[in-house]
């Protein structure tokens, strides 16, 4: 409300209330302090829960055989997770959050790739078994 008044009227209103108009130095100090506090408050927190989730995803991928079946994706996930941890230690939490998200996605890709390849191998074995049984059945019927 006081901002809408002219300087003279603002000073009179403040003096009636028993207040003094702040000087320029005080205004600059207050503005800079507020800006500094808002900058500190806007720093993102370290992505600790996301790091844990990515670590678990990498472990799951390893258990599902990604080291042999999806090496490229697994190595990318491990590298990005290590880079994310380094970024956190340097205070670059926003960059760390991006890297952790990418590491988690790469780990899940490695896991799904490993599972898919394992399933494809199992399906091929089943197909081979079926063909073998069909051949044996055909031979038995020809006797």
C-alpha positions as CSV (number, residue, x, y, z in Angstrom):
1,X,0.0,0.0,0.0
2,X,2.8,2.4,0.9
3,X,4.4,1.8,-2.5
4,X,1.4,3.5,-4.2
5,X,2.0,6.8,-2.3
6,X,4.5,9.4,-3.4
7,X,7.7,9.7,-1.5
8,X,6.5,12.7,0.5
9,X,3.3,11.1,1.5
10,X,5.0,7.8,2.3
11,X,7.4,9.6,4.7
12,X,4.5,11.4,6.3
13,X,2.5,8.2,6.7
14,X,5.6,6.4,8.2
15,X,6.2,9.3,10.6
16,X,2.6,9.2,11.8
17,X,3.0,5.5,12.5
18,X,6.2,6.3,14.4
19,X,8.4,4.7,11.8
20,X,11.3,6.0,9.8
21,X,11.7,5.6,6.1
22,X,14.5,3.2,5.4
23,X,17.6,4.6,3.7
24,X,18.9,3.3,0.4
25,X,21.6,1.3,2.0
26,X,19.1,-0.5,4.2
27,X,16.9,-1.2,1.1
28,X,19.9,-2.6,-0.8
29,X,21.0,-4.7,2.1
30,X,17.5,-6.1,2.5
31,X,17.1,-6.8,-1.2
32,X,20.5,-8.5,-1.4
33,X,19.9,-10.6,1.7
34,X,16.5,-11.7,0.4
35,X,18.0,-12.6,-3.0
36,X,20.8,-14.5,-1.3
37,X,18.4,-16.5,0.9
38,X,16.1,-17.3,-1.9
39,X,19.1,-18.6,-4.0
40,X,20.2,-20.8,-1.1
41,X,16.7,-22.1,-0.6
42,X,16.3,-23.0,-4.2
43,X,19.3,-25.4,-4.3
44,X,17.9,-28.9,-4.9
45,X,18.6,-31.5,-2.2
46,X,21.0,-34.4,-2.9
47,X,19.2,-37.2,-4.8
48,X,19.9,-39.7,-2.1
49,X,16.7,-41.8,-2.5
50,X,17.2,-41.9,-6.3
51,X,20.8,-43.0,-5.8
52,X,19.6,-45.9,-3.7
53,X,16.9,-46.8,-6.3
54,X,19.5,-46.8,-9.1
55,X,21.9,-49.0,-7.0
56,X,19.1,-51.5,-6.5
57,X,18.3,-51.5,-10.2
58,X,21.9,-52.1,-11.1
59,X,22.1,-55.0,-8.6
60,X,18.9,-56.5,-10.0
61,X,20.2,-56.2,-13.6
62,X,23.4,-58.0,-12.5
63,X,21.4,-60.8,-10.9
64,X,19.4,-61.2,-14.1
65,X,22.6,-61.7,-16.1
66,X,23.1,-58.2,-17.6
67,X,26.8,-58.5,-17.2
68,X,26.8,-61.1,-19.9
69,X,23.6,-60.3,-21.8
70,X,23.4,-56.5,-21.7
71,X,27.0,-55.3,-20.9
72,X,26.8,-52.0,-22.7
73,X,23.7,-50.8,-20.8
74,X,24.9,-52.1,-17.5
75,X,28.3,-50.4,-17.8
76,X,26.6,-47.1,-18.8
77,X,24.4,-47.3,-15.7
78,X,27.4,-48.0,-13.5
79,X,29.4,-45.1,-15.0
80,X,26.5,-42.6,-14.7
81,X,25.9,-43.6,-11.1
82,X,29.6,-43.1,-10.3
83,X,29.4,-39.7,-12.0
84,X,26.3,-38.8,-10.1
85,X,28.0,-39.6,-6.8
86,X,30.9,-37.4,-7.8
87,X,28.5,-34.6,-8.7
88,X,26.8,-34.8,-5.3
89,X,30.2,-34.6,-3.5
90,X,30.9,-31.5,-5.5
91,X,27.6,-29.9,-4.6
92,X,26.1,-30.2,-8.1
93,X,22.9,-31.8,-7.0
94,X,20.8,-30.9,-10.0
95,X,23.3,-32.5,-12.4
96,X,23.6,-35.5,-10.0
97,X,19.8,-35.9,-10.1
98,X,19.9,-36.0,-14.0
99,X,22.7,-38.6,-14.0
100,X,21.0,-40.7,-11.4
101,X,17.8,-40.8,-13.4
102,X,19.8,-41.8,-16.5
103,X,21.7,-44.5,-14.5
104,X,18.4,-45.9,-13.3
105,X,16.9,-46.0,-16.8
106,X,20.1,-47.6,-18.2
107,X,20.0,-50.2,-15.4
108,X,16.4,-51.0,-16.1
109,X,17.1,-51.3,-19.8
110,X,20.0,-53.7,-19.0
111,X,17.7,-55.8,-16.8
112,X,14.9,-56.0,-19.4
113,X,17.4,-56.8,-22.1
114,X,18.9,-59.6,-20.1
115,X,15.5,-61.0,-19.2
116,X,14.4,-60.7,-22.8
117,X,17.5,-62.6,-24.1
118,X,17.1,-65.2,-21.4
119,X,13.5,-65.7,-22.4
120,X,14.4,-65.9,-26.1
121,X,17.0,-68.6,-25.3
122,X,14.5,-70.6,-23.2
123,X,11.9,-70.3,-26.0
124,X,14.5,-71.5,-28.6
125,X,15.3,-74.5,-26.3
126,X,11.5,-75.3,-26.1
127,X,11.2,-75.1,-29.9
128,X,14.1,-77.5,-30.3
129,X,12.6,-79.9,-27.8
130,X,9.2,-79.7,-29.6
131,X,10.9,-80.5,-33.0
132,X,12.8,-83.4,-31.4
133,X,9.6,-84.8,-30.0
134,X,7.8,-84.3,-33.4
135,X,10.6,-86.1,-35.2
136,X,10.5,-89.0,-32.7
137,X,6.7,-89.3,-33.0
138,X,6.9,-89.3,-36.8
139,X,9.5,-92.1,-36.7
140,X,7.5,-94.1,-34.2
141,X,4.4,-93.8,-36.4
142,X,6.3,-95.0,-39.6
143,X,7.2,-98.4,-38.0
